[in-house]
Amino acid sequence: PISNSQAFYDSSSALDNLQLDDSTRQHIYVAPTGSDTASGSASSPILTLQRAADLATAGTTVHIAAGSYKGPVYIENSGTLAKPIIFEPMQAAKVIINGTPSAADEHLFHIENQAYVIIRGLEFTKFWTNNEQITPTAIYVTGSSHNLLIENNYIHDLGTRVNNDKGNAHGIAIYGTQSIKDIQINNNRVENLSLGRSEAVVINGDVINFEVNHNQVNNNNN
């Protein structure tokens, strides 16, 4: 993924040029060696991304150590413009998120009715189904969510293995079942997906004020 310092897309989102003071933010650390009963400090990290998502409130940065983590992850809280919630790797860390989709859990990251959340620099992969009733999706946004920034993620090698015309999958999907607004999808790499009849990146339904900028979408079968 392109580094955060090389963002060159249009700057219409309030989150684009937001200057944050890390010293005033809350910090939660996640590591494969952590424990979900831990405090989440740098010296006592949490084990799972879901536990971090449960604890992250406005003004929190979730720092993720290198390693492989299981989805799904449900984003449970919103930030504010001055205090967004951020999920990002620790410096130079390769963070991989994978899992096994089911009818109840079709998405690796699920955001519903939340706002001011930034997801950046993560890798989503190996999320496959053989079930035509399941639509695997790396990042899924729905409800009345707004002011989200999805940037610099690497989404690859996931989707449906259903061979008929009923299989579906997405890399990034924004479904406005209610009014969704102010969404930016920038500088992501989306490739090697088996999509069936669906799309690598899709914005559908009641969605306004969105941008999709400088993503690399390669070698997907639809």
MARGU-575338 format. One record per residue: residue in three letters; y, x, z of N, C-alpha, C in turn. Coordinates in steps of 0.1 Angstrom, whole numbers, plus 2048, in hexadecimal, padded with zeros to 3 digits. Each point is the difference from the previous one (the first is absolute). Example, Ala and Ser with C-alpha at 12.3 -4.5 7.8 and 13.67 -1.06 7.14 Angstrom:
<recs>
+-------+-----+-----+-----+-----+-----+-----+-----+-----+-----+
| kemar |  nv |  nu |  nw | cav | cau | caw |  cv |  cu |  cw |
+-------+-----+-----+-----+-----+-----+-----+-----+-----+-----+
|   ALA | 7C7 | 884 | 84E | 80C | 7F7 | 800 | 80C | 809 | 800 |
|   SER | 80B | 7FC | 7F9 | 80B | 809 | 800 | 80B | 7F8 | 808 |
+-------+-----+-----+-----+-----+-----+-----+-----+-----+-----+
</recs>
This chain:
<recs>
+-------+-----+-----+-----+-----+-----+-----+-----+-----+-----+
| kemar |  nv |  nu |  nw | cav | cau | caw |  cv |  cu |  cw |
+-------+-----+-----+-----+-----+-----+-----+-----+-----+-----+
|   PRO | 7F4 | 808 | 800 | 80C | 7F8 | 800 | 80D | 809 | 800 |
|   ILE | 80A | 7FB | 7FA | 80D | 807 | 800 | 805 | 800 | 80E |
|   SER | 806 | 80B | 804 | 804 | 802 | 80D | 80C | 7F6 | 803 |
|   ASN | 802 | 7FD | 80D | 80B | 7F7 | 804 | 80E | 805 | 7FC |
|   SER | 801 | 80D | 7FE | 80D | 806 | 7FD | 804 | 7FF | 7F1 |
|   GLN | 7F6 | 7FB | 7F8 | 802 | 7FF | 7F2 | 802 | 7F1 | 7FB |
|   ALA | 803 | 7F7 | 809 | 802 | 7F2 | 7FC | 80D | 7FF | 7F7 |
|   PHE | 7FE | 7FB | 7F4 | 80B | 800 | 7F6 | 801 | 7F2 | 7FA |
|   TYR | 7FB | 7F6 | 807 | 802 | 7F2 | 7FB | 80D | 7FA | 804 |
|   ASP | 803 | 7F5 | 7FB | 80D | 7F9 | 803 | 801 | 7FD | 80F |
|   SER | 80C | 7FF | 804 | 802 | 7FF | 80F | 806 | 7F3 | 804 |
|   SER | 7F9 | 7F5 | 7FC | 805 | 7F3 | 803 | 7FB | 7FB | 80D |
|   SER | 7F5 | 806 | 805 | 7FA | 7FB | 80D | 807 | 806 | 80C |
|   ALA | 802 | 7F8 | 80A | 806 | 804 | 80C | 7F8 | 80C | 807 |
|   LEU | 7F3 | 800 | 7FD | 7F8 | 80B | 806 | 801 | 80D | 7F9 |
|   ASP | 805 | 800 | 7F4 | 800 | 80C | 7F8 | 806 | 80C | 806 |
|   ASN | 80D | 7FE | 804 | 808 | 80B | 804 | 803 | 800 | 80F |
|   LEU | 7F7 | 7F9 | 807 | 802 | 7FE | 80F | 7FE | 80E | 807 |
|   GLN | 809 | 803 | 808 | 800 | 80D | 807 | 7FB | 7FC | 80F |
|   LEU | 7F5 | 806 | 804 | 7FA | 7FD | 80D | 800 | 80C | 809 |
|   ASP | 803 | 7FE | 80C | 800 | 80B | 80A | 7F3 | 7FF | 808 |
|   ASP | 7F7 | 80A | 7FD | 7F3 | 800 | 806 | 800 | 800 | 80F |
|   SER | 80B | 806 | 805 | 800 | 802 | 80F | 802 | 7F2 | 807 |
|   THR | 805 | 7F6 | 7F9 | 801 | 7F3 | 806 | 7F5 | 7F6 | 7FC |
|   ARG | 7F7 | 805 | 7F8 | 7F5 | 7F7 | 7FC | 7F4 | 801 | 80A |
|   GLN | 7F7 | 7F7 | 7FF | 7F3 | 801 | 807 | 7F6 | 806 | 7F7 |
|   HIS | 7F7 | 807 | 805 | 7F6 | 807 | 7F8 | 7F2 | 7FE | 805 |
|   ILE | 7F7 | 7FC | 7F7 | 7F2 | 7FD | 803 | 7F8 | 80A | 7F7 |
|   TYR | 7F7 | 807 | 806 | 7F8 | 80A | 7F9 | 7F1 | 7FB | 7FF |
|   VAL | 7FA | 801 | 7F4 | 7F3 | 7FC | 7FD | 7F8 | 80C | 7FB |
|   ALA | 7F4 | 801 | 805 | 7F7 | 80B | 7FB | 7F2 | 7FD | 801 |
|   PRO | 7F7 | 805 | 7F8 | 7F2 | 7FD | 800 | 7F9 | 804 | 80E |
|   THR | 807 | 809 | 807 | 7FB | 804 | 80D | 806 | 7F8 | 80C |
|   GLY | 808 | 7F6 | 7FC | 807 | 7F8 | 80B | 7F7 | 7F5 | 806 |
|   SER | 806 | 7F8 | 808 | 7FA | 7F5 | 807 | 809 | 7F4 | 801 |
|   ASP | 7FB | 7F4 | 7FE | 809 | 7F5 | 800 | 804 | 7FC | 80E |
|   THR | 7FB | 807 | 80A | 805 | 7FE | 80E | 80B | 80A | 803 |
|   ALA | 803 | 809 | 7F7 | 809 | 80B | 802 | 80E | 7FA | 7FF |
|   SER | 80A | 809 | 804 | 80E | 7FB | 800 | 806 | 800 | 7F3 |
|   GLY | 7FB | 808 | 7F6 | 806 | 801 | 7F3 | 80A | 80B | 7FF |
|   SER | 801 | 809 | 80A | 809 | 80B | 800 | 7FA | 80B | 7F7 |
|   ALA | 808 | 80A | 7FD | 7FB | 80B | 7F8 | 7F4 | 807 | 806 |
|   SER | 800 | 801 | 80D | 7F4 | 807 | 807 | 7F5 | 7F6 | 803 |
|   SER | 802 | 7F3 | 7FF | 7F6 | 7F6 | 803 | 800 | 7F5 | 7F5 |
|   PRO | 7FB | 804 | 7F4 | 802 | 7F6 | 7F5 | 7F6 | 7F5 | 800 |
|   ILE | 804 | 7F5 | 7F9 | 7F8 | 7F4 | 7FE | 7F5 | 803 | 7F5 |
|   LEU | 7F5 | 7F9 | 800 | 7F6 | 802 | 7F7 | 801 | 7F8 | 7F3 |
|   THR | 804 | 7F3 | 801 | 800 | 7F8 | 7F4 | 80E | 7FC | 7FB |
|   LEU | 801 | 7FD | 7F3 | 80D | 7FC | 7FB | 803 | 7F2 | 805 |
|   GLN | 7F6 | 7F7 | 802 | 803 | 7F3 | 805 | 806 | 800 | 80E |
|   ARG | 7FB | 808 | 808 | 806 | 801 | 80E | 80E | 805 | 7FF |
|   ALA | 803 | 809 | 7F7 | 80E | 805 | 7FE | 808 | 7F4 | 7FB |
|   ALA | 7FB | 7F9 | 7F6 | 808 | 7F4 | 7FB | 802 | 7F6 | 80B |
|   ASP | 7F7 | 7FE | 809 | 802 | 7F6 | 80A | 80B | 805 | 80A |
|   LEU | 802 | 80D | 802 | 809 | 805 | 809 | 80E | 803 | 7FA |
|   ALA | 800 | 801 | 7F3 | 80D | 804 | 7F9 | 80A | 7F4 | 800 |
|   THR | 80B | 802 | 806 | 80B | 7F6 | 800 | 80C | 806 | 7F9 |
|   ALA | 80B | 7F9 | 7FF | 80C | 805 | 7F9 | 804 | 80D | 805 |
|   GLY | 802 | 80A | 7F7 | 804 | 80D | 803 | 7F5 | 80A | 802 |
|   THR | 7F4 | 7FC | 7FC | 7F4 | 809 | 802 | 7FC | 807 | 7F3 |
|   THR | 7FD | 80D | 802 | 7FA | 807 | 7F5 | 7F1 | 803 | 804 |
|   VAL | 7F7 | 7FC | 7F8 | 7F2 | 803 | 802 | 7FD | 80D | 7F8 |
|   HIS | 7FD | 80A | 807 | 7FD | 80D | 7FA | 7F0 | 802 | 800 |
|   ILE | 7FB | 802 | 7F4 | 7F1 | 7FF | 7FE | 7FB | 80E | 7FD |
|   ALA | 7F7 | 805 | 808 | 7FB | 80E | 7FD | 7F6 | 7FF | 7F5 |
|   ALA | 7FD | 80C | 7FA | 7F7 | 801 | 7F5 | 7F2 | 7FB | 804 |
|   GLY | 7FA | 7F9 | 7F6 | 7F3 | 7FA | 802 | 7FE | 7F3 | 7F9 |
|   SER | 7F4 | 7FA | 802 | 7FC | 7F4 | 7FA | 800 | 7F5 | 80A |
|   TYR | 806 | 7F4 | 7FC | 802 | 7F5 | 809 | 7FB | 7F3 | 7F9 |
|   LYS | 7FB | 7F7 | 808 | 7FA | 7F3 | 7FB | 80B | 7F5 | 800 |
|   GLY | 800 | 7F9 | 7F5 | 807 | 7F3 | 7FF | 7F6 | 7F5 | 803 |
|   PRO | 805 | 7F4 | 801 | 80E | 7FC | 7FE | 80A | 803 | 80B |
|   VAL | 80D | 800 | 7FD | 80A | 802 | 80A | 80A | 7F4 | 7FE |
|   TYR | 802 | 7F8 | 80A | 809 | 7F5 | 7FF | 80D | 804 | 808 |
|   ILE | 80B | 800 | 7F8 | 80D | 803 | 806 | 805 | 7F4 | 808 |
|   GLU | 801 | 802 | 80D | 802 | 7F5 | 809 | 80F | 7FD | 804 |
|   ASN | 809 | 80A | 7FD | 80E | 7FF | 805 | 809 | 804 | 7F5 |
|   SER | 80D | 7FC | 802 | 80B | 803 | 7F7 | 809 | 80A | 806 |
|   GLY | 807 | 808 | 7F7 | 80B | 808 | 805 | 80D | 7F9 | 7FD |
|   THR | 80B | 807 | 801 | 80D | 7FC | 7FC | 806 | 80A | 7F6 |
|   LEU | 80B | 7FD | 7FB | 806 | 809 | 7F7 | 803 | 80E | 806 |
|   ALA | 805 | 7FF | 80C | 803 | 80D | 808 | 7F4 | 806 | 806 |
|   LYS | 7F5 | 7F8 | 801 | 7F4 | 805 | 807 | 7F4 | 7FB | 7F8 |
|   PRO | 7FE | 805 | 7F4 | 7F4 | 7FC | 7F9 | 7F3 | 806 | 807 |
|   ILE | 7F5 | 7FA | 7FD | 7F3 | 805 | 804 | 7FB | 809 | 7F4 |
|   ILE | 7FB | 80C | 803 | 7FC | 809 | 7F5 | 7F2 | 805 | 803 |
|   PHE | 7F7 | 7FF | 7F6 | 7F3 | 806 | 800 | 800 | 80C | 7F6 |
|   GLU | 7FD | 80C | 805 | 800 | 80C | 7F7 | 7F7 | 80B | 806 |
|   PRO | 7FC | 809 | 7F7 | 7F8 | 80B | 805 | 808 | 80A | 808 |
|   MET | 7FA | 807 | 809 | 806 | 80C | 805 | 803 | 80A | 7F5 |
|   GLN | 809 | 80A | 803 | 803 | 809 | 7F5 | 7F4 | 807 | 7FA |
|   ALA | 800 | 7FF | 7F3 | 7F5 | 806 | 7F8 | 7F2 | 7FB | 802 |
|   ALA | 7FF | 7F4 | 807 | 7F3 | 7FA | 803 | 7FB | 7F8 | 7F5 |
|   LYS | 7F4 | 800 | 7FC | 7FA | 7F7 | 7F7 | 7F9 | 7F5 | 807 |
|   VAL | 805 | 7F4 | 7FF | 7FB | 7F5 | 807 | 7F9 | 7F6 | 7F7 |
|   ILE | 7F3 | 7FE | 802 | 7F8 | 7F7 | 7F7 | 7FD | 7F4 | 807 |
|   ILE | 802 | 7F4 | 7F9 | 7FC | 7F3 | 806 | 7F6 | 7FA | 7F7 |
|   ASN | 7F5 | 7FC | 805 | 7F5 | 7F9 | 7F8 | 7FA | 7F6 | 809 |
|   GLY | 7F5 | 7F9 | 7FA | 7F9 | 7F6 | 808 | 7F7 | 7F8 | 7F7 |
|   THR | 7FB | 7F5 | 806 | 7F7 | 7F7 | 7F9 | 806 | 7F2 | 7FF |
|   PRO | 804 | 7FB | 7F5 | 806 | 7F3 | 7FF | 7F7 | 7F5 | 803 |
|   SER | 805 | 7F5 | 806 | 7F8 | 7F4 | 803 | 809 | 7F4 | 7FD |
|   ALA | 7FA | 7F5 | 801 | 807 | 7F3 | 7FD | 80C | 7FF | 80A |
|   ALA | 7FE | 805 | 80C | 80A | 7FF | 80B | 80A | 80B | 7FF |
|   ASP | 7FC | 80B | 7FA | 809 | 80C | 800 | 7FF | 806 | 7F2 |
|   GLU | 809 | 7FC | 7F7 | 800 | 804 | 7F3 | 80A | 80C | 7FD |
|   HIS | 808 | 803 | 80A | 80B | 809 | 7FE | 800 | 80C | 80A |
|   LEU | 803 | 80C | 7FB | 800 | 80B | 809 | 80D | 800 | 809 |
|   PHE | 80C | 7FD | 7FA | 80C | 7FD | 808 | 804 | 7F2 | 7FC |
|   HIS | 802 | 7F8 | 80B | 804 | 7F2 | 7FE | 80D | 7FD | 807 |
|   ILE | 80A | 7FC | 7F9 | 80D | 7FD | 806 | 803 | 7F1 | 7FD |
|   GLU | 802 | 7F8 | 80A | 803 | 7F2 | 7FF | 80B | 7FC | 809 |
|   ASN | 80B | 7FA | 7FA | 80B | 7FC | 808 | 806 | 80B | 809 |
|   GLN | 801 | 80C | 7FA | 806 | 80B | 808 | 80B | 806 | 7F7 |
|   ALA | 809 | 808 | 807 | 80C | 805 | 7F9 | 803 | 80E | 805 |
|   TYR | 807 | 807 | 7F8 | 805 | 80E | 803 | 7F5 | 809 | 804 |
|   VAL | 7F6 | 801 | 7F7 | 7F5 | 809 | 802 | 7FF | 80A | 7F4 |
|   ILE | 7FE | 80C | 803 | 7FE | 80B | 7F6 | 7F2 | 805 | 800 |
|   ILE | 7F9 | 800 | 7F5 | 7F3 | 806 | 7FF | 801 | 80C | 7F5 |
|   ARG | 7FE | 80C | 804 | 802 | 80B | 7F7 | 7F6 | 80B | 802 |
|   GLY | 7FC | 807 | 7F5 | 7F9 | 80C | 801 | 7F1 | 7FF | 803 |
|   LEU | 7FA | 7F4 | 7FF | 7F3 | 7FD | 804 | 7F7 | 7FF | 7F4 |
|   GLU | 7F3 | 803 | 802 | 7F6 | 800 | 7F5 | 7F6 | 7F4 | 803 |
|   PHE | 7FE | 7F7 | 7F6 | 7F7 | 7F5 | 802 | 7F5 | 801 | 7F5 |
|   THR | 7F3 | 800 | 804 | 7F6 | 802 | 7F7 | 7F3 | 7FA | 805 |
|   LYS | 7F5 | 800 | 7F8 | 7F2 | 7FC | 803 | 800 | 7F3 | 807 |
|   PHE | 805 | 7F5 | 7FA | 801 | 7F3 | 805 | 7FA | 7F7 | 7F5 |
|   TRP | 7F3 | 7FF | 800 | 7F8 | 7F9 | 7F5 | 7F9 | 7F4 | 804 |
|   THR | 7FF | 7F6 | 7F7 | 7F8 | 7F4 | 803 | 7F7 | 7FD | 7F4 |
|   ASN | 7F4 | 7FA | 802 | 7F8 | 7FA | 7F6 | 800 | 7F1 | 800 |
|   ASN | 809 | 7FA | 808 | 801 | 7F2 | 802 | 80C | 7FA | 7F8 |
|   GLU | 7FD | 7F7 | 7F7 | 80B | 7FA | 7F8 | 80A | 7F8 | 808 |
|   GLN | 7FD | 7FC | 80C | 809 | 7F9 | 808 | 80A | 808 | 808 |
|   ILE | 7FE | 80D | 7FF | 809 | 80A | 808 | 809 | 807 | 7F6 |
|   THR | 80D | 802 | 803 | 809 | 807 | 7F8 | 805 | 80C | 808 |
|   PRO | 7FA | 80C | 7FF | 805 | 80B | 808 | 80E | 804 | 7FB |
|   THR | 808 | 803 | 80A | 80E | 804 | 7FE | 804 | 80B | 80A |
|   ALA | 807 | 80A | 7FB | 804 | 80B | 809 | 80B | 7FB | 809 |
|   ILE | 80B | 7FB | 7FA | 80C | 7FC | 808 | 803 | 7F2 | 7FC |
|   TYR | 800 | 7F6 | 809 | 802 | 7F2 | 7FD | 80B | 7FB | 808 |
|   VAL | 80A | 7F9 | 7FA | 80C | 7FB | 807 | 800 | 7F1 | 7FC |
|   THR | 802 | 7F7 | 80A | 801 | 7F2 | 7FE | 808 | 7F9 | 80B |
|   GLY | 800 | 7F3 | 7FF | 808 | 7F8 | 80A | 80F | 801 | 7FC |
|   SER | 808 | 802 | 80B | 80F | 801 | 7FE | 805 | 80E | 803 |
|   SER | 7F8 | 80A | 7FC | 804 | 80E | 803 | 80D | 804 | 7F8 |
|   HIS | 807 | 809 | 806 | 80C | 805 | 7F8 | 804 | 80E | 805 |
|   ASN | 808 | 807 | 7F8 | 804 | 80D | 803 | 7F5 | 80A | 803 |
|   LEU | 7F8 | 802 | 7F6 | 7F4 | 809 | 801 | 802 | 80B | 7F6 |
|   LEU | 7FC | 80C | 804 | 800 | 80C | 7F7 | 7F3 | 806 | 800 |
|   ILE | 7F9 | 800 | 7F4 | 7F3 | 805 | 7FE | 802 | 80C | 7F6 |
|   GLU | 7FF | 80C | 805 | 803 | 80C | 7F8 | 7F7 | 80C | 802 |
|   ASN | 7FD | 807 | 7F5 | 7F9 | 80D | 801 | 7F2 | 7FF | 804 |
|   ASN | 7FA | 7F4 | 7FE | 7F2 | 7FF | 804 | 7F7 | 803 | 7F4 |
|   TYR | 7F3 | 803 | 803 | 7F7 | 803 | 7F5 | 7F4 | 7F7 | 802 |
|   ILE | 7FF | 7F7 | 7F6 | 7F6 | 7F5 | 800 | 7F6 | 802 | 7F5 |
|   HIS | 7F3 | 802 | 803 | 7F7 | 804 | 7F5 | 7F2 | 7FD | 803 |
|   ASP | 7F7 | 7FE | 7F6 | 7F2 | 7FE | 801 | 7FC | 7F6 | 80B |
|   LEU | 804 | 7F3 | 7FC | 7FD | 7F5 | 808 | 800 | 7F4 | 7F7 |
|   GLY | 7FA | 7F5 | 805 | 800 | 7F3 | 7F8 | 7F4 | 7F9 | 800 |
|   THR | 7FD | 7F9 | 7F5 | 7F4 | 7F7 | 7FE | 7F6 | 806 | 7F7 |
|   ARG | 7F3 | 7FE | 804 | 7F5 | 804 | 7F7 | 7F9 | 7F4 | 7FA |
|   VAL | 806 | 7F5 | 801 | 7FB | 7F4 | 7FA | 802 | 801 | 7F1 |
|   ASN | 7F5 | 7FE | 7F9 | 800 | 803 | 7F1 | 804 | 7F4 | 7F8 |
|   ASN | 801 | 7F4 | 805 | 804 | 7F4 | 7F8 | 80F | 7FF | 801 |
|   ASP | 805 | 7F4 | 7FA | 80E | 7FF | 800 | 806 | 7FA | 80C |
|   LYS | 7F9 | 800 | 80B | 805 | 7FA | 80D | 804 | 80B | 80A |
|   GLY | 7FE | 80C | 7FD | 804 | 80B | 809 | 80F | 802 | 800 |
|   ASN | 806 | 804 | 80C | 80E | 802 | 801 | 803 | 80B | 80B |
|   ALA | 80A | 808 | 7FE | 805 | 809 | 80A | 80E | 804 | 7FD |
|   HIS | 807 | 806 | 809 | 80E | 805 | 7FE | 802 | 80D | 807 |
|   GLY | 809 | 808 | 7FC | 805 | 80B | 807 | 80A | 7FC | 80A |
|   ILE | 80C | 7FB | 7FB | 80A | 7FA | 809 | 803 | 7F2 | 7FB |
|   ALA | 800 | 7F6 | 809 | 802 | 7F2 | 7FD | 80A | 7FA | 809 |
|   ILE | 80B | 7FA | 7FA | 80A | 7F9 | 808 | 7FF | 7F1 | 7FB |
|   TYR | 7FB | 7F7 | 80A | 7FE | 7F2 | 7FD | 80A | 7F8 | 808 |
|   GLY | 80A | 7FA | 7FA | 80A | 7F8 | 807 | 7FB | 7F2 | 802 |
|   THR | 7F8 | 7FE | 80A | 7FC | 7F3 | 804 | 80B | 7F8 | 806 |
|   GLN | 80A | 808 | 806 | 80D | 7FB | 804 | 80A | 809 | 7FA |
|   SER | 80D | 7FF | 804 | 80A | 808 | 7F9 | 7FF | 80F | 805 |
|   ILE | 7FC | 809 | 7F7 | 800 | 80E | 803 | 80C | 806 | 7F8 |
|   LYS | 807 | 80A | 807 | 80B | 806 | 7F9 | 802 | 80F | 804 |
|   ASP | 807 | 807 | 7F8 | 804 | 80E | 803 | 7F3 | 809 | 802 |
|   ILE | 7F9 | 801 | 7F6 | 7F4 | 808 | 800 | 802 | 80C | 7F6 |
|   GLN | 7FC | 80C | 804 | 801 | 80C | 7F7 | 7F2 | 806 | 800 |
|   ILE | 7FB | 803 | 7F4 | 7F3 | 806 | 7FD | 804 | 80D | 7F8 |
|   ASN | 800 | 80B | 806 | 806 | 80C | 7F9 | 7F7 | 80C | 802 |
|   ASN | 7FF | 808 | 7F5 | 7FA | 80D | 800 | 7F1 | 800 | 805 |
|   ASN | 7F9 | 7F5 | 7FE | 7F2 | 800 | 803 | 7F8 | 804 | 7F4 |
|   ARG | 7F4 | 805 | 803 | 7F6 | 803 | 7F5 | 7F4 | 7F7 | 802 |
|   VAL | 7FD | 7F8 | 7F5 | 7F6 | 7F6 | 801 | 7F7 | 802 | 7F4 |
|   GLU | 7F3 | 804 | 803 | 7F8 | 804 | 7F5 | 7F1 | 7FF | 803 |
|   ASN | 7F8 | 7FF | 7F5 | 7F2 | 7FF | 801 | 7FB | 7F4 | 808 |
|   LEU | 807 | 7F5 | 7FE | 7FC | 7F3 | 806 | 7F8 | 7F7 | 7F7 |
|   SER | 7F6 | 7F9 | 806 | 7F8 | 7F7 | 7F8 | 806 | 7F2 | 804 |
|   LEU | 807 | 7FA | 7F7 | 809 | 7F4 | 804 | 7FA | 7F3 | 7FB |
|   GLY | 7F5 | 800 | 7F9 | 7FB | 7F3 | 7FA | 80B | 7FA | 7F8 |
|   ARG | 804 | 7F4 | 803 | 80A | 7F8 | 7F9 | 80E | 801 | 806 |
|   SER | 802 | 809 | 80A | 80D | 801 | 807 | 807 | 80D | 7FD |
|   GLU | 80A | 803 | 808 | 80A | 80A | 7FC | 801 | 80B | 80A |
|   ALA | 804 | 80C | 7FC | 802 | 80C | 808 | 80B | 7FD | 80A |
|   VAL | 80B | 7FB | 7FC | 80C | 7FD | 808 | 805 | 7F3 | 7FC |
|   VAL | 801 | 7F6 | 809 | 803 | 7F3 | 7FC | 80A | 7FA | 80A |
|   ILE | 80A | 7F9 | 7FB | 80A | 7F8 | 808 | 7FF | 7F2 | 7FA |
|   ASN | 7FD | 7F6 | 809 | 7FC | 7F3 | 7FC | 806 | 7F6 | 809 |
|   GLY | 804 | 7F4 | 7FB | 804 | 7F5 | 809 | 80F | 801 | 803 |
|   ASP | 804 | 7FC | 80C | 80E | 7FF | 804 | 805 | 80D | 805 |
|   VAL | 804 | 809 | 7F7 | 805 | 80E | 804 | 80D | 802 | 7F8 |
|   ILE | 80A | 804 | 808 | 80D | 804 | 7F9 | 804 | 80E | 805 |
|   ASN | 80A | 806 | 7F9 | 806 | 80D | 804 | 7F5 | 80A | 802 |
|   PHE | 7F8 | 803 | 7F6 | 7F6 | 80A | 801 | 802 | 80B | 7F5 |
|   GLU | 7FB | 80C | 803 | 801 | 80B | 7F7 | 7F2 | 807 | 800 |
|   VAL | 7FC | 804 | 7F4 | 7F4 | 808 | 7FE | 804 | 80C | 7F7 |
|   ASN | 801 | 80C | 807 | 806 | 80B | 7F9 | 7F7 | 80D | 801 |
|   HIS | 7FF | 806 | 7F4 | 7FA | 80D | 7FF | 7F3 | 802 | 807 |
|   ASN | 7F7 | 7F5 | 7FE | 7F2 | 801 | 804 | 7F8 | 806 | 7F5 |
|   GLN | 7F6 | 807 | 803 | 7F6 | 804 | 7F6 | 7F4 | 7F7 | 800 |
|   VAL | 7FD | 7F9 | 7F5 | 7F5 | 7F7 | 800 | 7F7 | 804 | 7F4 |
|   ASN | 7F5 | 806 | 804 | 7F7 | 807 | 7F6 | 7F2 | 7FB | 801 |
|   ASN | 7F9 | 7FF | 7F4 | 7F2 | 7FF | 800 | 7FA | 7F5 | 808 |
|   ASN | 807 | 7F4 | 7FF | 7FA | 7F4 | 807 | 7FB | 7F7 | 7F5 |
|   ASN | 7F5 | 7F9 | 803 | 7F9 | 7F9 | 7F5 | 806 | 7F2 | 7FC |
|   ASN | 80B | 7FD | 805 | 807 | 7F4 | 7FB | 80F | 802 | 7FF |
+-------+-----+-----+-----+-----+-----+-----+-----+-----+-----+
</recs>
